[in-house]
Amino acid sequence: MSGSEPHIAVGELLLSLIPQKNPFVMVDTLAEYTEKRIVSHFLVQADNVLVTENHFSAPGLIENMAQTIALHMGYKYYLLKLPAPTGYIGAIKKAEILQLPKVSETLTTTVDILHDIMGVTLVQAKVECNGALMASSEMKTALAQ
C-alpha cells in the first residue's frame, strides 16, 4: 500500500465500527464495502500482541478475518444510522494458514457474504499479502440476541 489508495474508514471512525479496542485491533483500513463483500487492510506492527518472532501469528490471521467480518456488520449499521449489534463467531470451518506475514507487511483481507439469514451469516474469508494467499476460512457468525 502506498498510502494513496482510497479508503472508506480509518482511525476513530474505523474503531467505532468494531467491538474490539486497542491493543487487540487487527484491522486498520476499510478499503471496500458492498452488501456482499468487504475488503480491509492491516499493517502488521512489531509491537502487535499477536506478533511472534517477527511474524503475525496464525491466531492473528484468524482474528483479522473475524474483525473484518465485524467491520462489515459495523459499517452496514453505521450507514443505517443504527448502533451495531454484538456478534460472535459461531463456527470456523476449513481454516487454512498457508504463510505467516512478516512485521511491516500489509494484509488485504476480503470477506464475501455467502448467506445472511435471521442474524446468522456464513462468509468466505481470505487474507493476502504481496499477492500471496496467507490464510482462508469459512466462518459462521451470529448476532447476540
Secondary structure, 3 states (H helix, E strand, C coil): CCCCCCCCEEHHHHHHHCCCCCCCCCCCEEEEEECCEEEEEEECCCCCCCEECCEECHHHHHHHHHHHHHHHHHHHHHHCCCCCCCEEEEEEEEEEECCCCECCCEEEEEEEEEEEECCEEEEEEEEEECCEEEEEEEEEEEECC
